């Protein structure tokens, strides 16, 4: 895998992910009772609650930041979940931002109504480097509930892999000071080829920010 380095001109809001022409990989972390059966069977078990909000993350390093490299209680098993691009883009088209933005949303009441009705929600959090330090650009977090959560588990999922050993290997290299070695192990997350307009309702732009064409 190629070394992943922060780009100086990286736009603030862009999806970077490991993807193929038909799938995109996202990450989650669970307790072993959920994560291990999911990886073994390649799908989420019946005990996985399909009526709850679940958050998926295309950024491996953000997942490492969130889960403490797969060491936090309840997040000991890190999963790479390959889902269809069709499902991923459906989730984005039907999403609402998880927070109110003055000047971007018409008003707070309409945003609250959208948030209540949308099956998915998006928040943009600072991307992380291998030392889990915040970078100046953002990483997508996609929350799924209701219909979206059920479709994720039972329709969109193509494969589920346990990448906990990878998480521990990268952490070990970072702790030993071998950052280049750590970067070589990271998934090759490239800009996602988003269709025109896919993120227009999710990407907050200030007056001074030029509109960038999709990659």
LINHU-V404722 format. One record per residue. N is the residue number from 1. PSI is psi in degrees with one decimal (999 if undefined). BURIAL is # if it has 16 or more other ideal C-beta (glycine too) atoms within 10 Angstrom, else .. Layout:
N|PSI|BURIAL ; N|PSI|BURIAL
This chain:
1|145.6|. ; 2|151.5|. ; 3|133.7|. ; 4|117.4|# ; 5|142.7|. ; 6|130.2|. ; 7|137.2|. ; 8|-37.8|. ; 9|22.3|. ; 10|126.4|. ; 11|153.7|. ; 12|-39.3|# ; 13|107.9|# ; 14|142.5|# ; 15|124.8|# ; 16|129.9|# ; 17|157.0|# ; 18|120.5|# ; 19|158.6|# ; 20|-170.3|. ; 21|-9.4|. ; 22|-8.0|. ; 23|163.9|# ; 24|142.2|# ; 25|131.5|# ; 26|165.1|# ; 27|144.8|# ; 28|163.9|# ; 29|135.0|# ; 30|167.3|# ; 31|154.5|. ; 32|-31.7|. ; 33|-25.0|. ; 34|-48.4|# ; 35|-42.4|# ; 36|-45.7|# ; 37|-36.7|# ; 38|-44.7|# ; 39|-37.8|# ; 40|-41.8|. ; 41|-15.0|. ; 42|14.5|. ; 43|162.1|# ; 44|136.2|# ; 45|167.7|. ; 46|-25.8|. ; 47|-12.5|. ; 48|120.3|# ; 49|111.4|. ; 50|-2.9|# ; 51|8.2|. ; 52|155.2|. ; 53|133.4|. ; 54|140.8|# ; 55|131.4|# ; 56|148.9|# ; 57|119.4|# ; 58|-14.1|# ; 59|117.0|# ; 60|-45.0|# ; 61|-31.0|# ; 62|-36.2|# ; 63|-36.3|# ; 64|-39.8|# ; 65|-44.4|# ; 66|-38.0|# ; 67|-0.1|# ; 68|44.9|. ; 69|32.0|# ; 70|30.5|# ; 71|-14.2|. ; 72|148.4|. ; 73|130.9|. ; 74|-2.7|. ; 75|31.7|# ; 76|-18.1|# ; 77|113.8|# ; 78|126.3|# ; 79|138.4|# ; 80|116.7|# ; 81|115.7|# ; 82|121.4|# ; 83|164.5|# ; 84|144.4|# ; 85|-32.4|# ; 86|-45.7|. ; 87|-42.8|# ; 88|-44.3|# ; 89|-31.9|. ; 90|-44.2|# ; 91|-40.7|# ; 92|-40.6|# ; 93|-29.4|. ; 94|14.5|# ; 95|159.6|# ; 96|146.3|# ; 97|142.7|# ; 98|-8.2|# ; 99|154.8|. ; 100|135.3|. ; 101|112.6|. ; 102|132.1|. ; 103|-15.4|. ; 104|-45.6|. ; 105|148.0|# ; 106|-44.0|. ; 107|169.7|. ; 108|-35.1|. ; 109|-43.6|. ; 110|-36.5|. ; 111|-43.9|# ; 112|-37.6|. ; 113|-44.3|. ; 114|-44.3|# ; 115|-38.8|# ; 116|-35.5|. ; 117|-23.8|. ; 118|138.3|# ; 119|-10.9|# ; 120|155.9|# ; 121|154.9|# ; 122|138.6|# ; 123|149.0|# ; 124|114.8|# ; 125|154.5|. ; 126|128.7|. ; 127|161.4|# ; 128|150.6|# ; 129|177.6|# ; 130|-20.8|# ; 131|8.9|. ; 132|25.3|. ; 133|146.5|. ; 134|138.4|. ; 135|164.1|. ; 136|-5.3|. ; 137|170.2|# ; 138|155.9|# ; 139|139.3|# ; 140|133.4|# ; 141|127.5|# ; 142|114.7|# ; 143|130.6|# ; 144|135.0|# ; 145|162.8|# ; 146|-124.9|. ; 147|-41.7|. ; 148|-42.1|# ; 149|-44.0|# ; 150|-42.5|. ; 151|-36.1|# ; 152|-49.8|# ; 153|-37.2|# ; 154|-12.3|. ; 155|-43.4|. ; 156|-27.1|# ; 157|125.0|# ; 158|-41.3|# ; 159|156.7|. ; 160|126.5|# ; 161|143.7|. ; 162|111.1|# ; 163|21.4|# ; 164|-43.5|# ; 165|-37.9|. ; 166|-44.1|# ; 167|-45.0|# ; 168|-36.2|. ; 169|-44.8|. ; 170|-43.5|# ; 171|-42.3|# ; 172|-41.8|. ; 173|-41.0|# ; 174|-44.6|# ; 175|-29.0|. ; 176|-4.3|. ; 177|3.1|. ; 178|74.9|. ; 179|-34.9|. ; 180|-42.2|. ; 181|-39.6|# ; 182|-43.9|# ; 183|-34.8|# ; 184|-24.9|. ; 185|-14.8|# ; 186|144.9|# ; 187|145.1|# ; 188|86.1|. ; 189|109.5|# ; 190|162.1|. ; 191|131.8|. ; 192|133.2|# ; 193|74.8|. ; 194|135.1|. ; 195|152.2|. ; 196|131.0|. ; 197|-2.9|. ; 198|-38.2|# ; 199|10.4|# ; 200|-33.9|. ; 201|4.1|# ; 202|-11.4|# ; 203|105.4|# ; 204|128.2|. ; 205|133.3|. ; 206|164.8|. ; 207|-32.0|. ; 208|-6.6|. ; 209|121.2|. ; 210|149.9|. ; 211|125.4|. ; 212|141.4|. ; 213|152.0|. ; 214|148.1|. ; 215|999|.
